[in-house]
Amino acid sequence: MADPVTVDIPHKLGREGARTRIEAGIGKLAGMFPGGTVTEQHWEGDALSFTVQAMGQRVASRLELFEDRVRAELDLPPFLRLFADKIRAKLQKDGPALLK
């Protein structure tokens, strides 16, 4: 398996503030993939594990909350790995807006 796409998204919300924003806007993250929807999600402490279904593919994903950042980790299936750099760039660019 290839390395996951990992991006740190800075914020000034604290863990609880970031969690509140993520819970309210998890669908926005799935929307970064064409036709993407969240099909499963569950919290384990300060980490949200979820699956995005997009383009006939399943993307296992995890958000880990820190006081000053959220670490996003996406395990892309082989087909979507072709777009890993574009996905990483989009997440770096649009990720901060997900926490607003």
MODELLER restraints for C-alpha pairs under 7 A, 6 or more apart:
rsr = mdl.restraints
at = mdl.atoms
rsr.add(forms.Gaussian(group=physical.xy_distance, feature=features.Distance(at['CA:4:A'], at['CA:73:A']), mean=6.17, stdev=0.5))
rsr.add(forms.Gaussian(group=physical.xy_distance, feature=features.Distance(at['CA:4:A'], at['CA:74:A']), mean=5.36, stdev=0.5))
rsr.add(forms.Gaussian(group=physical.xy_distance, feature=features.Distance(at['CA:4:A'], at['CA:75:A']), mean=4.63, stdev=0.5))
rsr.add(forms.Gaussian(group=physical.xy_distance, feature=features.Distance(at['CA:4:A'], at['CA:76:A']), mean=6.58, stdev=0.5))
rsr.add(forms.Gaussian(group=physical.xy_distance, feature=features.Distance(at['CA:5:A'], at['CA:73:A']), mean=5.58, stdev=0.5))
rsr.add(forms.Gaussian(group=physical.xy_distance, feature=features.Distance(at['CA:5:A'], at['CA:74:A']), mean=5.08, stdev=0.5))
rsr.add(forms.Gaussian(group=physical.xy_distance, feature=features.Distance(at['CA:5:A'], at['CA:75:A']), mean=6.56, stdev=0.5))
rsr.add(forms.Gaussian(group=physical.xy_distance, feature=features.Distance(at['CA:5:A'], at['CA:84:A']), mean=6.68, stdev=0.5))
rsr.add(forms.Gaussian(group=physical.xy_distance, feature=features.Distance(at['CA:5:A'], at['CA:88:A']), mean=6.30, stdev=0.5))
rsr.add(forms.Gaussian(group=physical.xy_distance, feature=features.Distance(at['CA:6:A'], at['CA:71:A']), mean=6.91, stdev=0.5))
rsr.add(forms.Gaussian(group=physical.xy_distance, feature=features.Distance(at['CA:6:A'], at['CA:72:A']), mean=5.56, stdev=0.5))
rsr.add(forms.Gaussian(group=physical.xy_distance, feature=features.Distance(at['CA:6:A'], at['CA:73:A']), mean=4.46, stdev=0.5))
rsr.add(forms.Gaussian(group=physical.xy_distance, feature=features.Distance(at['CA:6:A'], at['CA:74:A']), mean=6.53, stdev=0.5))
rsr.add(forms.Gaussian(group=physical.xy_distance, feature=features.Distance(at['CA:7:A'], at['CA:71:A']), mean=5.74, stdev=0.5))
rsr.add(forms.Gaussian(group=physical.xy_distance, feature=features.Distance(at['CA:7:A'], at['CA:72:A']), mean=5.24, stdev=0.5))
rsr.add(forms.Gaussian(group=physical.xy_distance, feature=features.Distance(at['CA:7:A'], at['CA:73:A']), mean=6.68, stdev=0.5))
rsr.add(forms.Gaussian(group=physical.xy_distance, feature=features.Distance(at['CA:7:A'], at['CA:88:A']), mean=6.91, stdev=0.5))
rsr.add(forms.Gaussian(group=physical.xy_distance, feature=features.Distance(at['CA:7:A'], at['CA:92:A']), mean=6.56, stdev=0.5))
rsr.add(forms.Gaussian(group=physical.xy_distance, feature=features.Distance(at['CA:8:A'], at['CA:69:A']), mean=6.24, stdev=0.5))
rsr.add(forms.Gaussian(group=physical.xy_distance, feature=features.Distance(at['CA:8:A'], at['CA:70:A']), mean=5.64, stdev=0.5))
rsr.add(forms.Gaussian(group=physical.xy_distance, feature=features.Distance(at['CA:8:A'], at['CA:71:A']), mean=4.40, stdev=0.5))
rsr.add(forms.Gaussian(group=physical.xy_distance, feature=features.Distance(at['CA:8:A'], at['CA:72:A']), mean=6.24, stdev=0.5))
rsr.add(forms.Gaussian(group=physical.xy_distance, feature=features.Distance(at['CA:9:A'], at['CA:69:A']), mean=5.27, stdev=0.5))
rsr.add(forms.Gaussian(group=physical.xy_distance, feature=features.Distance(at['CA:9:A'], at['CA:70:A']), mean=5.10, stdev=0.5))
rsr.add(forms.Gaussian(group=physical.xy_distance, feature=features.Distance(at['CA:9:A'], at['CA:71:A']), mean=6.26, stdev=0.5))
rsr.add(forms.Gaussian(group=physical.xy_distance, feature=features.Distance(at['CA:9:A'], at['CA:92:A']), mean=6.93, stdev=0.5))
rsr.add(forms.Gaussian(group=physical.xy_distance, feature=features.Distance(at['CA:9:A'], at['CA:95:A']), mean=6.24, stdev=0.5))
rsr.add(forms.Gaussian(group=physical.xy_distance, feature=features.Distance(at['CA:9:A'], at['CA:96:A']), mean=6.04, stdev=0.5))
rsr.add(forms.Gaussian(group=physical.xy_distance, feature=features.Distance(at['CA:10:A'], at['CA:68:A']), mean=5.84, stdev=0.5))
rsr.add(forms.Gaussian(group=physical.xy_distance, feature=features.Distance(at['CA:10:A'], at['CA:69:A']), mean=4.10, stdev=0.5))
rsr.add(forms.Gaussian(group=physical.xy_distance, feature=features.Distance(at['CA:10:A'], at['CA:70:A']), mean=6.44, stdev=0.5))
rsr.add(forms.Gaussian(group=physical.xy_distance, feature=features.Distance(at['CA:10:A'], at['CA:96:A']), mean=6.97, stdev=0.5))
rsr.add(forms.Gaussian(group=physical.xy_distance, feature=features.Distance(at['CA:11:A'], at['CA:68:A']), mean=5.23, stdev=0.5))
rsr.add(forms.Gaussian(group=physical.xy_distance, feature=features.Distance(at['CA:11:A'], at['CA:69:A']), mean=5.24, stdev=0.5))
rsr.add(forms.Gaussian(group=physical.xy_distance, feature=features.Distance(at['CA:12:A'], at['CA:68:A']), mean=5.65, stdev=0.5))
rsr.add(forms.Gaussian(group=physical.xy_distance, feature=features.Distance(at['CA:14:A'], at['CA:67:A']), mean=4.41, stdev=0.5))
rsr.add(forms.Gaussian(group=physical.xy_distance, feature=features.Distance(at['CA:14:A'], at['CA:68:A']), mean=6.12, stdev=0.5))
rsr.add(forms.Gaussian(group=physical.xy_distance, feature=features.Distance(at['CA:15:A'], at['CA:65:A']), mean=5.87, stdev=0.5))
rsr.add(forms.Gaussian(group=physical.xy_distance, feature=features.Distance(at['CA:15:A'], at['CA:66:A']), mean=5.71, stdev=0.5))
rsr.add(forms.Gaussian(group=physical.xy_distance, feature=features.Distance(at['CA:15:A'], at['CA:67:A']), mean=4.90, stdev=0.5))
rsr.add(forms.Gaussian(group=physical.xy_distance, feature=features.Distance(at['CA:18:A'], at['CA:99:A']), mean=6.52, stdev=0.5))
rsr.add(forms.Gaussian(group=physical.xy_distance, feature=features.Distance(at['CA:21:A'], at['CA:99:A']), mean=5.52, stdev=0.5))
rsr.add(forms.Gaussian(group=physical.xy_distance, feature=features.Distance(at['CA:21:A'], at['CA:100:A']), mean=7.00, stdev=0.5))
rsr.add(forms.Gaussian(group=physical.xy_distance, feature=features.Distance(at['CA:22:A'], at['CA:99:A']), mean=6.60, stdev=0.5))
rsr.add(forms.Gaussian(group=physical.xy_distance, feature=features.Distance(at['CA:25:A'], at['CA:98:A']), mean=6.77, stdev=0.5))
rsr.add(forms.Gaussian(group=physical.xy_distance, feature=features.Distance(at['CA:27:A'], at['CA:37:A']), mean=6.64, stdev=0.5))
rsr.add(forms.Gaussian(group=physical.xy_distance, feature=features.Distance(at['CA:27:A'], at['CA:38:A']), mean=6.50, stdev=0.5))
rsr.add(forms.Gaussian(group=physical.xy_distance, feature=features.Distance(at['CA:28:A'], at['CA:98:A']), mean=6.71, stdev=0.5))
rsr.add(forms.Gaussian(group=physical.xy_distance, feature=features.Distance(at['CA:30:A'], at['CA:36:A']), mean=4.85, stdev=0.5))
rsr.add(forms.Gaussian(group=physical.xy_distance, feature=features.Distance(at['CA:30:A'], at['CA:37:A']), mean=5.18, stdev=0.5))
rsr.add(forms.Gaussian(group=physical.xy_distance, feature=features.Distance(at['CA:30:A'], at['CA:38:A']), mean=5.97, stdev=0.5))
rsr.add(forms.Gaussian(group=physical.xy_distance, feature=features.Distance(at['CA:30:A'], at['CA:52:A']), mean=5.93, stdev=0.5))
rsr.add(forms.Gaussian(group=physical.xy_distance, feature=features.Distance(at['CA:31:A'], at['CA:37:A']), mean=6.83, stdev=0.5))
rsr.add(forms.Gaussian(group=physical.xy_distance, feature=features.Distance(at['CA:33:A'], at['CA:54:A']), mean=6.15, stdev=0.5))
rsr.add(forms.Gaussian(group=physical.xy_distance, feature=features.Distance(at['CA:34:A'], at['CA:54:A']), mean=6.39, stdev=0.5))
rsr.add(forms.Gaussian(group=physical.xy_distance, feature=features.Distance(at['CA:34:A'], at['CA:55:A']), mean=6.79, stdev=0.5))
rsr.add(forms.Gaussian(group=physical.xy_distance, feature=features.Distance(at['CA:35:A'], at['CA:54:A']), mean=5.59, stdev=0.5))
rsr.add(forms.Gaussian(group=physical.xy_distance, feature=features.Distance(at['CA:35:A'], at['CA:55:A']), mean=6.64, stdev=0.5))
rsr.add(forms.Gaussian(group=physical.xy_distance, feature=features.Distance(at['CA:36:A'], at['CA:52:A']), mean=6.15, stdev=0.5))
rsr.add(forms.Gaussian(group=physical.xy_distance, feature=features.Distance(at['CA:36:A'], at['CA:53:A']), mean=5.46, stdev=0.5))
rsr.add(forms.Gaussian(group=physical.xy_distance, feature=features.Distance(at['CA:36:A'], at['CA:54:A']), mean=4.28, stdev=0.5))
rsr.add(forms.Gaussian(group=physical.xy_distance, feature=features.Distance(at['CA:37:A'], at['CA:52:A']), mean=5.46, stdev=0.5))
rsr.add(forms.Gaussian(group=physical.xy_distance, feature=features.Distance(at['CA:37:A'], at['CA:53:A']), mean=5.41, stdev=0.5))
rsr.add(forms.Gaussian(group=physical.xy_distance, feature=features.Distance(at['CA:37:A'], at['CA:54:A']), mean=6.69, stdev=0.5))
rsr.add(forms.Gaussian(group=physical.xy_distance, feature=features.Distance(at['CA:38:A'], at['CA:50:A']), mean=6.90, stdev=0.5))
rsr.add(forms.Gaussian(group=physical.xy_distance, feature=features.Distance(at['CA:38:A'], at['CA:51:A']), mean=5.71, stdev=0.5))
rsr.add(forms.Gaussian(group=physical.xy_distance, feature=features.Distance(at['CA:38:A'], at['CA:52:A']), mean=4.51, stdev=0.5))
rsr.add(forms.Gaussian(group=physical.xy_distance, feature=features.Distance(at['CA:38:A'], at['CA:53:A']), mean=6.32, stdev=0.5))
rsr.add(forms.Gaussian(group=physical.xy_distance, feature=features.Distance(at['CA:39:A'], at['CA:51:A']), mean=5.68, stdev=0.5))
rsr.add(forms.Gaussian(group=physical.xy_distance, feature=features.Distance(at['CA:39:A'], at['CA:52:A']), mean=6.00, stdev=0.5))
rsr.add(forms.Gaussian(group=physical.xy_distance, feature=features.Distance(at['CA:39:A'], at['CA:53:A']), mean=6.48, stdev=0.5))
rsr.add(forms.Gaussian(group=physical.xy_distance, feature=features.Distance(at['CA:40:A'], at['CA:50:A']), mean=5.23, stdev=0.5))
rsr.add(forms.Gaussian(group=physical.xy_distance, feature=features.Distance(at['CA:40:A'], at['CA:51:A']), mean=5.25, stdev=0.5))
rsr.add(forms.Gaussian(group=physical.xy_distance, feature=features.Distance(at['CA:41:A'], at['CA:48:A']), mean=6.87, stdev=0.5))
rsr.add(forms.Gaussian(group=physical.xy_distance, feature=features.Distance(at['CA:41:A'], at['CA:49:A']), mean=5.62, stdev=0.5))
rsr.add(forms.Gaussian(group=physical.xy_distance, feature=features.Distance(at['CA:41:A'], at['CA:50:A']), mean=4.06, stdev=0.5))
rsr.add(forms.Gaussian(group=physical.xy_distance, feature=features.Distance(at['CA:41:A'], at['CA:51:A']), mean=6.61, stdev=0.5))
rsr.add(forms.Gaussian(group=physical.xy_distance, feature=features.Distance(at['CA:42:A'], at['CA:48:A']), mean=5.74, stdev=0.5))
rsr.add(forms.Gaussian(group=physical.xy_distance, feature=features.Distance(at['CA:42:A'], at['CA:49:A']), mean=5.55, stdev=0.5))
rsr.add(forms.Gaussian(group=physical.xy_distance, feature=features.Distance(at['CA:42:A'], at['CA:50:A']), mean=6.48, stdev=0.5))
rsr.add(forms.Gaussian(group=physical.xy_distance, feature=features.Distance(at['CA:43:A'], at['CA:49:A']), mean=6.31, stdev=0.5))
rsr.add(forms.Gaussian(group=physical.xy_distance, feature=features.Distance(at['CA:46:A'], at['CA:64:A']), mean=6.00, stdev=0.5))
rsr.add(forms.Gaussian(group=physical.xy_distance, feature=features.Distance(at['CA:46:A'], at['CA:65:A']), mean=5.39, stdev=0.5))
rsr.add(forms.Gaussian(group=physical.xy_distance, feature=features.Distance(at['CA:47:A'], at['CA:62:A']), mean=6.75, stdev=0.5))
rsr.add(forms.Gaussian(group=physical.xy_distance, feature=features.Distance(at['CA:47:A'], at['CA:63:A']), mean=5.49, stdev=0.5))
rsr.add(forms.Gaussian(group=physical.xy_distance, feature=features.Distance(at['CA:47:A'], at['CA:64:A']), mean=4.28, stdev=0.5))
rsr.add(forms.Gaussian(group=physical.xy_distance, feature=features.Distance(at['CA:47:A'], at['CA:65:A']), mean=6.08, stdev=0.5))
rsr.add(forms.Gaussian(group=physical.xy_distance, feature=features.Distance(at['CA:48:A'], at['CA:62:A']), mean=5.50, stdev=0.5))
rsr.add(forms.Gaussian(group=physical.xy_distance, feature=features.Distance(at['CA:48:A'], at['CA:63:A']), mean=5.10, stdev=0.5))
rsr.add(forms.Gaussian(group=physical.xy_distance, feature=features.Distance(at['CA:48:A'], at['CA:64:A']), mean=6.48, stdev=0.5))
rsr.add(forms.Gaussian(group=physical.xy_distance, feature=features.Distance(at['CA:49:A'], at['CA:61:A']), mean=5.80, stdev=0.5))
rsr.add(forms.Gaussian(group=physical.xy_distance, feature=features.Distance(at['CA:49:A'], at['CA:62:A']), mean=4.40, stdev=0.5))
rsr.add(forms.Gaussian(group=physical.xy_distance, feature=features.Distance(at['CA:49:A'], at['CA:63:A']), mean=6.57, stdev=0.5))
rsr.add(forms.Gaussian(group=physical.xy_distance, feature=features.Distance(at['CA:50:A'], at['CA:60:A']), mean=6.23, stdev=0.5))
rsr.add(forms.Gaussian(group=physical.xy_distance, feature=features.Distance(at['CA:50:A'], at['CA:61:A']), mean=5.27, stdev=0.5))
rsr.add(forms.Gaussian(group=physical.xy_distance, feature=features.Distance(at['CA:50:A'], at['CA:62:A']), mean=6.17, stdev=0.5))
rsr.add(forms.Gaussian(group=physical.xy_distance, feature=features.Distance(at['CA:51:A'], at['CA:58:A']), mean=6.49, stdev=0.5))
rsr.add(forms.Gaussian(group=physical.xy_distance, feature=features.Distance(at['CA:51:A'], at['CA:59:A']), mean=5.50, stdev=0.5))
rsr.add(forms.Gaussian(group=physical.xy_distance, feature=features.Distance(at['CA:51:A'], at['CA:60:A']), mean=4.69, stdev=0.5))
rsr.add(forms.Gaussian(group=physical.xy_distance, feature=features.Distance(at['CA:51:A'], at['CA:61:A']), mean=5.75, stdev=0.5))
rsr.add(forms.Gaussian(group=physical.xy_distance, feature=features.Distance(at['CA:52:A'], at['CA:58:A']), mean=5.74, stdev=0.5))
rsr.add(forms.Gaussian(group=physical.xy_distance, feature=features.Distance(at['CA:52:A'], at['CA:59:A']), mean=5.03, stdev=0.5))
rsr.add(forms.Gaussian(group=physical.xy_distance, feature=features.Distance(at['CA:52:A'], at['CA:60:A']), mean=6.64, stdev=0.5))
rsr.add(forms.Gaussian(group=physical.xy_distance, feature=features.Distance(at['CA:53:A'], at['CA:59:A']), mean=6.36, stdev=0.5))
rsr.add(forms.Gaussian(group=physical.xy_distance, feature=features.Distance(at['CA:59:A'], at['CA:74:A']), mean=6.60, stdev=0.5))
rsr.add(forms.Gaussian(group=physical.xy_distance, feature=features.Distance(at['CA:59:A'], at['CA:75:A']), mean=5.91, stdev=0.5))
rsr.add(forms.Gaussian(group=physical.xy_distance, feature=features.Distance(at['CA:59:A'], at['CA:76:A']), mean=5.47, stdev=0.5))
rsr.add(forms.Gaussian(group=physical.xy_distance, feature=features.Distance(at['CA:59:A'], at['CA:77:A']), mean=6.60, stdev=0.5))
rsr.add(forms.Gaussian(group=physical.xy_distance, feature=features.Distance(at['CA:60:A'], at['CA:74:A']), mean=6.03, stdev=0.5))
rsr.add(forms.Gaussian(group=physical.xy_distance, feature=features.Distance(at['CA:60:A'], at['CA:75:A']), mean=5.29, stdev=0.5))
rsr.add(forms.Gaussian(group=physical.xy_distance, feature=features.Distance(at['CA:61:A'], at['CA:73:A']), mean=5.65, stdev=0.5))
rsr.add(forms.Gaussian(group=physical.xy_distance, feature=features.Distance(at['CA:61:A'], at['CA:74:A']), mean=4.47, stdev=0.5))
rsr.add(forms.Gaussian(group=physical.xy_distance, feature=features.Distance(at['CA:61:A'], at['CA:75:A']), mean=6.15, stdev=0.5))
rsr.add(forms.Gaussian(group=physical.xy_distance, feature=features.Distance(at['CA:62:A'], at['CA:72:A']), mean=5.90, stdev=0.5))
rsr.add(forms.Gaussian(group=physical.xy_distance, feature=features.Distance(at['CA:62:A'], at['CA:73:A']), mean=5.19, stdev=0.5))
rsr.add(forms.Gaussian(group=physical.xy_distance, feature=features.Distance(at['CA:62:A'], at['CA:74:A']), mean=6.57, stdev=0.5))
rsr.add(forms.Gaussian(group=physical.xy_distance, feature=features.Distance(at['CA:63:A'], at['CA:70:A']), mean=6.38, stdev=0.5))
rsr.add(forms.Gaussian(group=physical.xy_distance, feature=features.Distance(at['CA:63:A'], at['CA:71:A']), mean=5.57, stdev=0.5))
rsr.add(forms.Gaussian(group=physical.xy_distance, feature=features.Distance(at['CA:63:A'], at['CA:72:A']), mean=4.63, stdev=0.5))
rsr.add(forms.Gaussian(group=physical.xy_distance, feature=features.Distance(at['CA:63:A'], at['CA:73:A']), mean=6.41, stdev=0.5))
rsr.add(forms.Gaussian(group=physical.xy_distance, feature=features.Distance(at['CA:64:A'], at['CA:70:A']), mean=5.63, stdev=0.5))
rsr.add(forms.Gaussian(group=physical.xy_distance, feature=features.Distance(at['CA:64:A'], at['CA:71:A']), mean=5.12, stdev=0.5))
rsr.add(forms.Gaussian(group=physical.xy_distance, feature=features.Distance(at['CA:64:A'], at['CA:72:A']), mean=6.65, stdev=0.5))
rsr.add(forms.Gaussian(group=physical.xy_distance, feature=features.Distance(at['CA:65:A'], at['CA:71:A']), mean=6.63, stdev=0.5))
